[in-house]
């Protein structure tokens, strides 16, 4: 599989010529203050899943940084939230993943996330110092691995690059002593927001048997329109 030089930029403003799998469940947001438009954007179900995980990541690590809540209570709370989030994300991305033949990527993210939660909880409940002292590197590594799998599945240099940034962030943790949880939450959550707001590079659409012949033809036309607008 090649990740050679591509004419498609790593990140760019979103294109409006969406495929069938992106149009399903599309959410359009317009925020106005009087006559002033503050924000206007559309979010596919994949974007919605990214924003959900961003919110969860920032909430978890900000609470760990600032809240006086006990670690045991936080473990119960965040385990429940993470499992719920995993189910919602799997539901949101199911059709997209089937069409793109990337269901294995969604399953891999779920496996990595649940494995990380189990390891974190064992560290808290059993007092495993090696885990508790390395929670931020642990989660940076888990998220980086997920991005690498996604980059391979999508043939996306963007996801491979963001995975590398998460690994690089591990080496920066000693520079933010005392603020490691907040730093971790901002890097993980901020990356997800960035991906939800912009268009990232990926392989051309596949001829999915999940779609009808007319839907596949529609996707081909949308792909040609996107190529013409680049």
C-alpha positions as CSV (number, residue, x, y, z in Angstrom):
1,X,0.0,0.0,0.0
2,X,1.4,3.3,-1.0
3,X,1.2,6.6,0.8
4,X,3.2,8.5,-1.9
5,X,2.9,12.2,-2.7
6,X,-0.7,13.1,-3.4
7,X,-2.3,16.2,-4.9
8,X,-4.9,16.1,-2.2
9,X,-3.9,18.3,0.7
10,X,-3.7,16.8,4.2
11,X,-6.4,19.2,5.5
12,X,-8.6,21.7,3.7
13,X,-12.0,23.3,4.1
14,X,-14.9,20.8,3.8
15,X,-16.2,20.1,0.3
16,X,-20.0,20.1,-0.1
17,X,-20.2,17.3,-2.7
18,X,-20.9,14.5,-0.2
19,X,-21.3,10.8,-0.9
20,X,-24.4,8.9,0.1
21,X,-22.8,7.5,3.3
22,X,-21.9,11.1,4.4
23,X,-25.3,12.6,3.6
24,X,-27.1,10.1,5.8
25,X,-27.6,11.7,9.2
26,X,-26.0,15.0,8.1
27,X,-26.3,17.7,10.8
28,X,-26.2,21.3,9.7
29,X,-25.4,24.0,12.3
30,X,-25.9,27.7,12.1
31,X,-25.2,30.0,15.0
32,X,-26.3,33.6,14.8
33,X,-26.3,36.5,17.2
34,X,-28.9,38.9,15.7
35,X,-27.9,39.4,12.1
36,X,-24.3,38.3,12.7
37,X,-23.5,34.7,11.7
38,X,-21.1,33.2,14.3
39,X,-20.7,29.8,12.9
40,X,-22.1,27.8,10.0
41,X,-21.0,24.2,9.3
42,X,-22.2,20.7,8.5
43,X,-21.2,17.6,10.3
44,X,-21.5,14.0,9.0
45,X,-22.1,11.2,11.4
46,X,-18.3,10.6,11.4
47,X,-17.8,14.2,12.4
48,X,-20.4,13.8,15.1
49,X,-18.6,10.8,16.4
50,X,-15.3,12.7,16.5
51,X,-16.9,15.6,18.4
52,X,-18.5,13.2,20.9
53,X,-15.1,11.6,21.6
54,X,-13.5,15.0,21.8
55,X,-16.0,16.0,24.5
56,X,-15.5,12.8,26.4
57,X,-11.7,13.0,26.3
58,X,-11.6,16.6,27.5
59,X,-14.1,16.0,30.2
60,X,-12.2,13.0,31.5
61,X,-8.7,14.5,31.6
62,X,-9.9,17.9,32.8
63,X,-11.7,16.3,35.7
64,X,-8.6,14.3,36.5
65,X,-6.6,17.5,36.5
66,X,-8.9,19.8,38.5
67,X,-11.6,17.8,40.3
68,X,-11.3,16.7,44.0
69,X,-13.4,13.6,43.2
70,X,-11.7,10.3,44.2
71,X,-10.0,8.2,41.6
72,X,-12.3,5.3,42.4
73,X,-15.4,7.4,41.8
74,X,-13.9,8.8,38.6
75,X,-13.1,5.3,37.4
76,X,-16.7,4.2,37.7
77,X,-18.0,7.4,36.1
78,X,-15.6,7.5,33.2
79,X,-15.9,3.7,32.5
80,X,-19.7,4.1,32.2
81,X,-19.3,7.2,30.0
82,X,-16.7,5.5,27.7
83,X,-18.7,2.4,27.2
84,X,-21.8,4.5,26.4
85,X,-19.7,6.7,24.0
86,X,-18.3,3.6,22.3
87,X,-21.8,2.3,21.6
88,X,-23.0,5.6,20.3
89,X,-20.0,6.0,18.0
90,X,-20.4,2.5,16.7
91,X,-24.1,3.3,15.9
92,X,-23.3,6.6,14.3
93,X,-20.5,5.2,12.0
94,X,-22.0,1.8,11.2
95,X,-23.4,2.7,7.8
96,X,-20.4,4.8,6.8
97,X,-18.0,2.0,7.8
98,X,-20.0,-0.7,5.9
99,X,-20.0,1.4,2.7
100,X,-16.3,2.3,3.0
101,X,-15.5,-1.3,4.0
102,X,-13.9,0.0,7.2
103,X,-15.9,-1.8,9.9
104,X,-12.7,-3.3,11.2
105,X,-11.4,0.2,11.9
106,X,-14.4,1.0,14.1
107,X,-14.1,-2.3,15.9
108,X,-10.4,-1.7,16.4
109,X,-11.0,1.7,18.0
110,X,-13.6,0.1,20.3
111,X,-11.2,-2.6,21.3
112,X,-8.4,-0.2,22.0
113,X,-10.6,2.1,24.0
114,X,-12.1,-0.6,26.1
115,X,-8.7,-2.2,26.7
116,X,-7.4,1.2,27.8
117,X,-10.3,1.7,30.2
118,X,-9.8,-1.8,31.7
119,X,-6.1,-1.2,32.2
120,X,-6.7,2.2,33.7
121,X,-9.4,0.7,36.1
122,X,-7.1,-2.1,37.1
123,X,-4.4,0.4,37.9
124,X,-6.8,2.4,40.1
125,X,-8.5,-0.5,41.9
126,X,-5.4,-2.6,42.3
127,X,-3.0,0.2,43.0
128,X,-0.7,-0.5,40.1
129,X,1.8,2.3,40.4
130,X,3.4,1.7,37.0
131,X,0.0,2.3,35.4
132,X,-1.1,5.2,37.6
133,X,2.2,7.0,36.9
134,X,1.9,6.6,33.2
135,X,-1.8,7.2,32.4
136,X,-1.1,10.0,30.0
137,X,1.6,8.1,28.0
138,X,-0.7,5.1,28.0
139,X,-3.6,7.0,26.4
140,X,-1.4,8.9,24.0
141,X,0.0,5.5,22.8
142,X,-3.5,3.9,22.6
143,X,-4.9,6.9,20.6
144,X,-1.8,7.0,18.3
145,X,-2.2,3.3,17.6
146,X,-5.9,3.9,16.6
147,X,-4.9,6.7,14.3
148,X,-2.3,4.5,12.6
149,X,-4.8,1.8,12.0
150,X,-7.2,4.4,10.6
151,X,-4.5,5.9,8.4
152,X,-3.8,2.5,6.9
153,X,-7.5,1.7,6.4
154,X,-8.2,5.1,4.8
155,X,-4.7,5.4,3.1
156,X,-4.7,8.8,4.8
157,X,-1.5,10.7,5.6
158,X,-3.5,13.0,7.8
159,X,-4.4,10.2,10.3
160,X,-0.8,8.8,10.2
161,X,0.5,12.3,10.9
162,X,-1.8,12.9,13.8
163,X,-0.9,9.5,15.2
164,X,2.7,10.6,15.1
165,X,1.9,13.9,16.8
166,X,0.4,11.9,19.7
167,X,3.5,9.9,20.0
168,X,5.6,13.1,20.0
169,X,3.3,14.5,22.7
170,X,4.6,11.7,25.1
171,X,8.1,13.2,24.9
172,X,6.6,16.6,25.8
173,X,4.9,15.5,29.0
174,X,8.0,16.2,31.2
175,X,7.8,19.8,30.1
176,X,4.2,20.2,31.5
177,X,4.7,18.7,34.9
178,X,1.7,19.3,37.0
179,X,-0.5,19.8,34.0
180,X,-0.1,16.5,32.2
181,X,-3.8,15.5,32.3
182,X,-5.0,18.8,31.0
183,X,-2.3,18.7,28.2
184,X,-3.3,15.2,27.3
185,X,-7.0,16.1,27.1
186,X,-6.4,19.1,25.0
187,X,-4.1,17.3,22.5
188,X,-6.5,14.3,22.1
189,X,-9.7,16.4,22.2
190,X,-8.3,19.2,20.0
191,X,-7.1,16.8,17.3
192,X,-10.6,15.3,17.1
193,X,-12.2,18.8,16.8
194,X,-9.7,19.6,14.0
195,X,-10.7,16.5,12.1
196,X,-14.4,17.2,12.5
197,X,-14.1,20.7,11.2
198,X,-11.9,20.1,8.2
199,X,-11.7,17.8,5.2
200,X,-8.9,15.2,5.5
201,X,-7.3,13.1,2.7
202,X,-8.3,9.5,2.1
203,X,-8.4,7.0,-0.7
204,X,-11.0,7.3,-3.5
205,X,-14.5,6.0,-2.8
206,X,-14.9,2.2,-3.1
207,X,-17.5,0.4,-5.2
208,X,-19.5,-0.8,-2.2
209,X,-21.9,-3.7,-2.6
210,X,-23.9,-2.1,0.3
211,X,-25.1,0.6,-2.1
212,X,-27.5,0.2,-5.0
213,X,-26.3,0.8,-8.5
214,X,-27.9,4.3,-8.6
215,X,-26.2,5.1,-5.3
216,X,-22.8,4.0,-6.5
217,X,-23.3,6.1,-9.7
218,X,-24.2,9.1,-7.5
219,X,-21.0,8.6,-5.5
220,X,-18.9,8.5,-8.7
221,X,-20.5,11.7,-9.8
222,X,-19.8,13.4,-6.5
223,X,-16.2,12.2,-6.6
224,X,-15.7,13.7,-10.0
225,X,-17.2,17.0,-8.8
226,X,-14.9,17.0,-5.8
227,X,-11.9,16.4,-8.0
228,X,-12.9,19.2,-10.3
229,X,-13.2,21.7,-7.4
230,X,-9.7,20.9,-6.0
